[in-house]
């Protein structure tokens, strides 16, 4: 009789393990679906509006204006901050001076 109880316990343990794995997979997939759908924008129309992409400027230089930051300049010109820093190693990114010219190419 002892063997029979051991056999039944092993089957029940395996079934409960499979049920737990299935439950985790279902919860994770439901979370991924909710997460991806929450990032989408829903418009009242049938088509979705895409945000405009910033294209690289064709200008060779940029004149710094009062209040400009490298991040703002990067967004305006379409050139990454790291590239701006590489093109202008003499510029202190913390202190941009109005009228200063930055190389963009």
N, C-alpha and C positions, 0 to 999 in steps of 0.2 A: 504494500500500500504506500509506503514511503516514496517509492520511485514514481508512482502515479502523481502524487502531489507535487513533486519536484518538476515533473514534465509539464504539468498544467501551469505552474508558476513561471516556467521559462517561456512558454507560449504567450502568456498574458504580458510578461515583461517586454517581449519583442513587439507585440501589438501596440502596447502603450508607447514604446519608443517611436514606432512608425507614425502613430497618431500625433505625437509631439512634433516630429519633423514636418509633417504635412501642415499642422497648425502654424508653425513658424514661417513656412514658405508662403502660405496664404496671407498672413499678416504683412510680411515684407513686400509681397507683390502689390497688395492693396495700398500700402504706404507709398510705394514708388509711383503708382498710378495717380494717387491724390497729389503727390508732390509735383509731378510733371504737369498735371492739369492746372494746378494753382499758379504756375508761372506763365501760362498762356493768357493773353489778353482777349477778352470777349467783347466784341462790338455789337451794337444793335443790328448791324447789317450782316449779310451773309459772308462778306469777305473780311479778312483780317488786315489791319493796317500795319505795315512794317515801319520800324523806326528808320529814319534816314541814316545812311552810313557816311562817315567823314572820309573824304578823299584827300590824298596828299596834295598839298599846295604846289604850284609850279614856281612860286617865288624862290629866289636864292637866299634872301635875308628876311628877317622880321625885326621890326623896331619895337622894343619893349615900351609898353604904356604903363602909366601909374596904376598900381594894383595888380599887374600881371604876375602870374606864377608859371613855373615851367609846365605844370599840369594843364593849366588853362591854355597855354600856348600850344601844347601838344594836341589838345582837343581841337583847337582852331585850325591848326595846320595839317593835322593827320599824321604827324611825325611822332614816334614814341619818345618819351622822356629820355630813355637811355641813349637813343640816337642823338637827341639834342645835346646831351652832355658830352657825347663822344665827339661831336662836331665842334663844340665850344668848350674845350677843357679849361680855359681861363675864366669861365663864368662861375660865380658862386651861386648855386641853386637857391640858397637861402636869402640872398640879397641881390635882387635884380634891380638895375638902375634904369629909370625912365629915359628913353632916348638911346639906350645901348642897342647895338645891332647884333642879332644872333644869326649865325650861318645855318641855313636849312638844307644845303646840299654840299 
